[in-house]
Amino acid sequence: MMRGRPRAHAGTVNIPAGTGKIADVAFKGCYAVTGFAVAEGNTAFSARDGMLLNARGDLLVLCPHAPLCAAWSEKAD
């Protein structure tokens, strides 16, 4: 499980293959995060357009840009 928050992380956050859980507050206040990428072999998460999704890609887990997330959520409905 990824715990705590990355310090002053800017850019894309890479989620390792062995990460199965991410704490709800792991990226709270990390406004410089521009996207998420998931390592091959990760069975819990996937990424699309910089958004972090569940492995099936049908549930939004984390999104670095609120407008982008809102648009994605509307498409999913």
Biotite code that builds the C-alpha atoms (Angstrom):
import biotite.structure as struc

atoms = struc.array([
    struc.Atom([0.000, 0.000, 0.000], chain_id="A", res_id=1, res_name="MET", atom_name="CA", element="C"),
    struc.Atom([1.245, 3.464, -0.821], chain_id="A", res_id=2, res_name="MET", atom_name="CA", element="C"),
    struc.Atom([1.083, 5.505, 2.391], chain_id="A", res_id=3, res_name="ARG", atom_name="CA", element="C"),
    struc.Atom([1.622, 9.157, 3.033], chain_id="A", res_id=4, res_name="GLY", atom_name="CA", element="C"),
    struc.Atom([2.085, 11.736, 0.333], chain_id="A", res_id=5, res_name="ARG", atom_name="CA", element="C"),
    struc.Atom([4.913, 12.157, -2.116], chain_id="A", res_id=6, res_name="PRO", atom_name="CA", element="C"),
    struc.Atom([6.831, 15.311, -1.251], chain_id="A", res_id=7, res_name="ARG", atom_name="CA", element="C"),
    struc.Atom([6.544, 18.075, -3.829], chain_id="A", res_id=8, res_name="ALA", atom_name="CA", element="C"),
    struc.Atom([6.024, 15.591, -6.630], chain_id="A", res_id=9, res_name="HIS", atom_name="CA", element="C"),
    struc.Atom([5.524, 17.231, -9.984], chain_id="A", res_id=10, res_name="ALA", atom_name="CA", element="C"),
    struc.Atom([4.643, 15.470, -13.211], chain_id="A", res_id=11, res_name="GLY", atom_name="CA", element="C"),
    struc.Atom([3.481, 11.908, -13.668], chain_id="A", res_id=12, res_name="THR", atom_name="CA", element="C"),
    struc.Atom([3.293, 9.531, -10.705], chain_id="A", res_id=13, res_name="VAL", atom_name="CA", element="C"),
    struc.Atom([4.373, 5.989, -11.579], chain_id="A", res_id=14, res_name="ASN", atom_name="CA", element="C"),
    struc.Atom([2.425, 3.281, -9.738], chain_id="A", res_id=15, res_name="ILE", atom_name="CA", element="C"),
    struc.Atom([4.580, 0.139, -9.349], chain_id="A", res_id=16, res_name="PRO", atom_name="CA", element="C"),
    struc.Atom([3.380, -3.321, -10.396], chain_id="A", res_id=17, res_name="ALA", atom_name="CA", element="C"),
    struc.Atom([3.150, -4.501, -6.788], chain_id="A", res_id=18, res_name="GLY", atom_name="CA", element="C"),
    struc.Atom([0.893, -1.692, -5.576], chain_id="A", res_id=19, res_name="THR", atom_name="CA", element="C"),
    struc.Atom([-2.567, -3.009, -4.771], chain_id="A", res_id=20, res_name="GLY", atom_name="CA", element="C"),
    struc.Atom([-3.921, -0.234, -2.564], chain_id="A", res_id=21, res_name="LYS", atom_name="CA", element="C"),
    struc.Atom([-3.458, 3.510, -2.346], chain_id="A", res_id=22, res_name="ILE", atom_name="CA", element="C"),
    struc.Atom([-4.578, 5.427, 0.728], chain_id="A", res_id=23, res_name="ALA", atom_name="CA", element="C"),
    struc.Atom([-7.434, 7.865, 0.139], chain_id="A", res_id=24, res_name="ASP", atom_name="CA", element="C"),
    struc.Atom([-5.261, 10.816, 1.151], chain_id="A", res_id=25, res_name="VAL", atom_name="CA", element="C"),
    struc.Atom([-2.052, 9.709, -0.584], chain_id="A", res_id=26, res_name="ALA", atom_name="CA", element="C"),
    struc.Atom([-2.146, 12.559, -3.107], chain_id="A", res_id=27, res_name="PHE", atom_name="CA", element="C"),
    struc.Atom([-4.228, 15.113, -1.207], chain_id="A", res_id=28, res_name="LYS", atom_name="CA", element="C"),
    struc.Atom([-2.778, 18.555, -1.849], chain_id="A", res_id=29, res_name="GLY", atom_name="CA", element="C"),
    struc.Atom([-0.400, 17.340, -4.556], chain_id="A", res_id=30, res_name="CYS", atom_name="CA", element="C"),
    struc.Atom([-1.433, 19.967, -7.077], chain_id="A", res_id=31, res_name="TYR", atom_name="CA", element="C"),
    struc.Atom([1.667, 19.555, -9.259], chain_id="A", res_id=32, res_name="ALA", atom_name="CA", element="C"),
    struc.Atom([0.773, 15.954, -10.189], chain_id="A", res_id=33, res_name="VAL", atom_name="CA", element="C"),
    struc.Atom([-0.142, 15.974, -13.861], chain_id="A", res_id=34, res_name="THR", atom_name="CA", element="C"),
    struc.Atom([-1.036, 12.325, -14.332], chain_id="A", res_id=35, res_name="GLY", atom_name="CA", element="C"),
    struc.Atom([-0.648, 8.706, -13.330], chain_id="A", res_id=36, res_name="PHE", atom_name="CA", element="C"),
    struc.Atom([1.079, 5.809, -15.086], chain_id="A", res_id=37, res_name="ALA", atom_name="CA", element="C"),
    struc.Atom([0.732, 2.182, -14.000], chain_id="A", res_id=38, res_name="VAL", atom_name="CA", element="C"),
    struc.Atom([3.487, -0.401, -14.399], chain_id="A", res_id=39, res_name="ALA", atom_name="CA", element="C"),
    struc.Atom([2.819, -3.453, -16.521], chain_id="A", res_id=40, res_name="GLU", atom_name="CA", element="C"),
    struc.Atom([1.708, -6.354, -14.367], chain_id="A", res_id=41, res_name="GLY", atom_name="CA", element="C"),
    struc.Atom([-0.259, -4.279, -11.867], chain_id="A", res_id=42, res_name="ASN", atom_name="CA", element="C"),
    struc.Atom([-3.485, -6.187, -11.252], chain_id="A", res_id=43, res_name="THR", atom_name="CA", element="C"),
    struc.Atom([-5.261, -3.491, -9.215], chain_id="A", res_id=44, res_name="ALA", atom_name="CA", element="C"),
    struc.Atom([-4.909, -0.331, -11.314], chain_id="A", res_id=45, res_name="PHE", atom_name="CA", element="C"),
    struc.Atom([-4.770, 0.963, -14.865], chain_id="A", res_id=46, res_name="SER", atom_name="CA", element="C"),
    struc.Atom([-4.267, 4.448, -16.298], chain_id="A", res_id=47, res_name="ALA", atom_name="CA", element="C"),
    struc.Atom([-5.864, 6.293, -19.176], chain_id="A", res_id=48, res_name="ARG", atom_name="CA", element="C"),
    struc.Atom([-5.258, 9.894, -20.222], chain_id="A", res_id=49, res_name="ASP", atom_name="CA", element="C"),
    struc.Atom([-3.338, 10.456, -16.978], chain_id="A", res_id=50, res_name="GLY", atom_name="CA", element="C"),
    struc.Atom([-6.205, 9.293, -14.777], chain_id="A", res_id=51, res_name="MET", atom_name="CA", element="C"),
    struc.Atom([-5.825, 6.403, -12.341], chain_id="A", res_id=52, res_name="LEU", atom_name="CA", element="C"),
    struc.Atom([-8.540, 3.771, -12.791], chain_id="A", res_id=53, res_name="LEU", atom_name="CA", element="C"),
    struc.Atom([-9.279, 0.339, -11.400], chain_id="A", res_id=54, res_name="ASN", atom_name="CA", element="C"),
    struc.Atom([-7.814, -2.605, -13.328], chain_id="A", res_id=55, res_name="ALA", atom_name="CA", element="C"),
    struc.Atom([-10.915, -2.974, -15.547], chain_id="A", res_id=56, res_name="ARG", atom_name="CA", element="C"),
    struc.Atom([-10.795, 0.727, -16.368], chain_id="A", res_id=57, res_name="GLY", atom_name="CA", element="C"),
    struc.Atom([-14.405, 1.386, -15.414], chain_id="A", res_id=58, res_name="ASP", atom_name="CA", element="C"),
    struc.Atom([-13.934, 3.119, -12.041], chain_id="A", res_id=59, res_name="LEU", atom_name="CA", element="C"),
    struc.Atom([-12.091, 6.397, -11.547], chain_id="A", res_id=60, res_name="LEU", atom_name="CA", element="C"),
    struc.Atom([-9.724, 6.163, -8.560], chain_id="A", res_id=61, res_name="VAL", atom_name="CA", element="C"),
    struc.Atom([-7.707, 9.392, -8.788], chain_id="A", res_id=62, res_name="LEU", atom_name="CA", element="C"),
    struc.Atom([-7.585, 12.250, -11.236], chain_id="A", res_id=63, res_name="CYS", atom_name="CA", element="C"),
    struc.Atom([-5.039, 15.072, -11.285], chain_id="A", res_id=64, res_name="PRO", atom_name="CA", element="C"),
    struc.Atom([-7.325, 17.604, -13.002], chain_id="A", res_id=65, res_name="HIS", atom_name="CA", element="C"),
    struc.Atom([-10.863, 18.187, -11.753], chain_id="A", res_id=66, res_name="ALA", atom_name="CA", element="C"),
    struc.Atom([-12.255, 19.395, -15.139], chain_id="A", res_id=67, res_name="PRO", atom_name="CA", element="C"),
    struc.Atom([-10.807, 16.335, -16.865], chain_id="A", res_id=68, res_name="LEU", atom_name="CA", element="C"),
    struc.Atom([-12.378, 14.054, -14.255], chain_id="A", res_id=69, res_name="CYS", atom_name="CA", element="C"),
    struc.Atom([-15.762, 15.683, -14.559], chain_id="A", res_id=70, res_name="ALA", atom_name="CA", element="C"),
    struc.Atom([-15.724, 15.233, -18.330], chain_id="A", res_id=71, res_name="ALA", atom_name="CA", element="C"),
    struc.Atom([-14.696, 11.577, -17.990], chain_id="A", res_id=72, res_name="TRP", atom_name="CA", element="C"),
    struc.Atom([-17.399, 10.890, -15.401], chain_id="A", res_id=73, res_name="SER", atom_name="CA", element="C"),
    struc.Atom([-20.054, 12.386, -17.681], chain_id="A", res_id=74, res_name="GLU", atom_name="CA", element="C"),
    struc.Atom([-18.943, 10.104, -20.547], chain_id="A", res_id=75, res_name="LYS", atom_name="CA", element="C"),
    struc.Atom([-19.124, 7.058, -18.277], chain_id="A", res_id=76, res_name="ALA", atom_name="CA", element="C"),
    struc.Atom([-22.758, 7.737, -17.297], chain_id="A", res_id=77, res_name="ASP", atom_name="CA", element="C"),
])
